[in-house]
Amino acid sequence: MQPAIYILASKPNGTLYVGVTSNLIQRIWQHKNTLAPGFTQKYGVHLLVYFEMHATMVDAITREKQLKAGSRAKKIELIQSFNPEWKDLYPSIL
């Protein structure tokens, strides 16, 4: 498995969630099928709009903390530079 960070959105410019995982496909599937209780389930945050793969889990966790500490505007800017149409990227990682 390869560590990754990801950003989920409820809709374009909607509620955002930043997460880290060692198995991106499995984790996003869990979010989409509301098997991950908590924030994403409560607020319907299921669209994969951004992700980054990392060499180690330490690198991924460091990046996740950096993104979480950043402003919403910086997260939106990052998403729009990578995925300007806010498409659900989940099919592209399968």
Phi and psi restraints in degrees (value plus and minus 20) as a CYANA .aco file:
   2 GLN   PHI    -136.9   -96.9
   2 GLN   PSI     107.2   147.2
   3 PRO   PHI     -80.3   -40.3
   3 PRO   PSI     126.3   166.3
   4 ALA   PHI    -170.4  -130.4
   4 ALA   PSI     134.5   174.5
   5 ILE   PHI    -131.8   -91.8
   5 ILE   PSI     134.7   174.7
   6 TYR   PHI    -168.6  -128.6
   6 TYR   PSI     136.8   176.8
   7 ILE   PHI    -144.0  -104.0
   7 ILE   PSI     107.9   147.9
   8 LEU   PHI    -126.2   -86.2
   8 LEU   PSI     131.6   171.6
   9 ALA   PHI    -153.9  -113.9
   9 ALA   PSI     132.4   172.4
  10 SER   PHI     -98.6   -58.6
  10 SER   PSI     -50.0   -10.0
  11 LYS   PHI    -191.4  -151.4
  11 LYS   PSI     150.6   190.6
  12 PRO   PHI     -74.3   -34.3
  12 PRO   PSI     109.2   149.2
  13 ASN   PHI      39.9    79.9
  13 ASN   PSI       1.4    41.4
  14 GLY   PHI    -111.8   -71.8
  14 GLY   PSI    -175.4  -135.4
  15 THR   PHI     -85.1   -45.1
  15 THR   PSI     117.1   157.1
  16 LEU   PHI    -135.2   -95.2
  16 LEU   PSI     131.0   171.0
  17 TYR   PHI    -159.3  -119.3
  17 TYR   PSI     110.9   150.9
  18 VAL   PHI    -128.6   -88.6
  18 VAL   PSI     110.3   150.3
  19 GLY   PHI    -158.4  -118.4
  19 GLY   PSI     150.7   190.7
  20 VAL   PHI    -153.7  -113.7
  20 VAL   PSI     127.1   167.1
  21 THR   PHI    -176.4  -136.4
  21 THR   PSI     141.3   181.3
  22 SER   PHI    -118.8   -78.8
  22 SER   PSI     -26.8    13.2
  23 ASN   PHI    -162.3  -122.3
  23 ASN   PSI      70.6   110.6
  24 LEU   PHI     -80.7   -40.7
  24 LEU   PSI     -66.4   -26.4
  25 ILE   PHI     -80.5   -40.5
  25 ILE   PSI     -68.2   -28.2
  26 GLN   PHI     -83.7   -43.7
  26 GLN   PSI     -63.2   -23.2
  27 ARG   PHI     -86.2   -46.2
  27 ARG   PSI     -62.8   -22.8
  28 ILE   PHI     -86.7   -46.7
  28 ILE   PSI     -58.1   -18.1
  29 TRP   PHI     -78.3   -38.3
  29 TRP   PSI     -62.9   -22.9
  30 GLN   PHI     -81.4   -41.4
  30 GLN   PSI     -63.9   -23.9
  31 HIS   PHI     -82.3   -42.3
  31 HIS   PSI     -66.5   -26.5
  32 LYS   PHI     -84.4   -44.4
  32 LYS   PSI     -50.0   -10.0
  33 ASN   PHI    -119.6   -79.6
  33 ASN   PSI      -1.1    38.9
  34 THR   PHI      27.9    67.9
  34 THR   PSI      19.4    59.4
  35 LEU   PHI    -115.4   -75.4
  35 LEU   PSI     -22.6    17.4
  36 ALA   PHI    -127.2   -87.2
  36 ALA   PSI      72.3   112.3
  37 PRO   PHI     -83.6   -43.6
  37 PRO   PSI     131.3   171.3
  38 GLY   PHI     103.5   143.5
  38 GLY   PSI    -166.4  -126.4
  39 PHE   PHI     -75.1   -35.1
  39 PHE   PSI     -71.3   -31.3
  40 THR   PHI     -86.5   -46.5
  40 THR   PSI     -55.7   -15.7
  41 GLN   PHI     -89.2   -49.2
  41 GLN   PSI     -65.7   -25.7
  42 LYS   PHI     -82.0   -42.0
  42 LYS   PSI     -59.2   -19.2
  43 TYR   PHI    -125.9   -85.9
  43 TYR   PSI     -12.3    27.7
  44 GLY   PHI      43.5    83.5
  44 GLY   PSI      22.0    62.0
  45 VAL   PHI    -117.6   -77.6
  45 VAL   PSI      76.4   116.4
  46 HIS   PHI    -150.7  -110.7
  46 HIS   PSI     -22.4    17.6
  47 LEU   PHI    -111.0   -71.0
  47 LEU   PSI     101.3   141.3
  48 LEU   PHI     -98.1   -58.1
  48 LEU   PSI      88.5   128.5
  49 VAL   PHI    -129.9   -89.9
  49 VAL   PSI     -30.5     9.5
  50 TYR   PHI    -180.2  -140.2
  50 TYR   PSI     125.4   165.4
  51 PHE   PHI    -176.4  -136.4
  51 PHE   PSI     137.0   177.0
  52 GLU   PHI    -158.0  -118.0
  52 GLU   PSI     114.7   154.7
  53 MET   PHI    -111.8   -71.8
  53 MET   PSI     124.9   164.9
  54 HIS   PHI    -150.5  -110.5
  54 HIS   PSI     136.1   176.1
  55 ALA   PHI     -92.1   -52.1
  55 ALA   PSI     -55.8   -15.8
  56 THR   PHI    -154.0  -114.0
  56 THR   PSI     139.7   179.7
  57 MET   PHI     -86.3   -46.3
  57 MET   PSI     -54.1   -14.1
  58 VAL   PHI     -80.1   -40.1
  58 VAL   PSI     -64.7   -24.7
  59 ASP   PHI     -81.5   -41.5
  59 ASP   PSI     -63.9   -23.9
  60 ALA   PHI     -84.6   -44.6
  60 ALA   PSI     -64.1   -24.1
  61 ILE   PHI     -85.5   -45.5
  61 ILE   PSI     -59.2   -19.2
  62 THR   PHI     -80.3   -40.3
  62 THR   PSI     -64.9   -24.9
  63 ARG   PHI     -86.8   -46.8
  63 ARG   PSI     -60.6   -20.6
  64 GLU   PHI     -78.5   -38.5
  64 GLU   PSI     -65.9   -25.9
  65 LYS   PHI     -82.3   -42.3
  65 LYS   PSI     -59.2   -19.2
  66 GLN   PHI     -82.2   -42.2
  66 GLN   PSI     -65.6   -25.6
  67 LEU   PHI     -86.2   -46.2
  67 LEU   PSI     -63.0   -23.0
  68 LYS   PHI     -83.5   -43.5
  68 LYS   PSI     -52.5   -12.5
  69 ALA   PHI     -97.2   -57.2
  69 ALA   PSI     -38.2     1.8
  70 GLY   PHI     -99.2   -59.2
  70 GLY   PSI     148.1   188.1
  71 SER   PHI     -95.7   -55.7
  71 SER   PSI     140.4   180.4
  72 ARG   PHI     -79.6   -39.6
  72 ARG   PSI     -60.0   -20.0
  73 ALA   PHI     -79.5   -39.5
  73 ALA   PSI     -59.7   -19.7
  74 LYS   PHI     -88.2   -48.2
  74 LYS   PSI     -56.4   -16.4
  75 LYS   PHI     -85.8   -45.8
  75 LYS   PSI     -63.5   -23.5
  76 ILE   PHI     -84.1   -44.1
  76 ILE   PSI     -61.7   -21.7
  77 GLU   PHI     -80.7   -40.7
  77 GLU   PSI     -62.6   -22.6
  78 LEU   PHI     -82.8   -42.8
  78 LEU   PSI     -66.8   -26.8
  79 ILE   PHI     -80.5   -40.5
  79 ILE   PSI     -68.0   -28.0
  80 GLN   PHI     -87.0   -47.0
  80 GLN   PSI     -48.3    -8.3
  81 SER   PHI     -94.4   -54.4
  81 SER   PSI     -47.2    -7.2
  82 PHE   PHI    -116.7   -76.7
  82 PHE   PSI     -55.1   -15.1
  83 ASN   PHI    -165.8  -125.8
  83 ASN   PSI      51.8    91.8
  84 PRO   PHI     -80.2   -40.2
  84 PRO   PSI     -43.8    -3.8
  85 GLU   PHI    -114.0   -74.0
  85 GLU   PSI     -17.8    22.2
  86 TRP   PHI      34.9    74.9
  86 TRP   PSI      18.0    58.0
  87 LYS   PHI     -90.7   -50.7
  87 LYS   PSI     131.9   171.9
  88 ASP   PHI     -92.7   -52.7
  88 ASP   PSI      96.2   136.2
  89 LEU   PHI    -105.8   -65.8
  89 LEU   PSI     -23.6    16.4
  90 TYR   PHI     -74.2   -34.2
  90 TYR   PSI     -66.7   -26.7
  91 PRO   PHI     -78.9   -38.9
  91 PRO   PSI     -48.0    -8.0
  92 SER   PHI     -95.5   -55.5
  92 SER   PSI     -35.7     4.3
  93 ILE   PHI    -120.4   -80.4
  93 ILE   PSI     -25.9    14.1
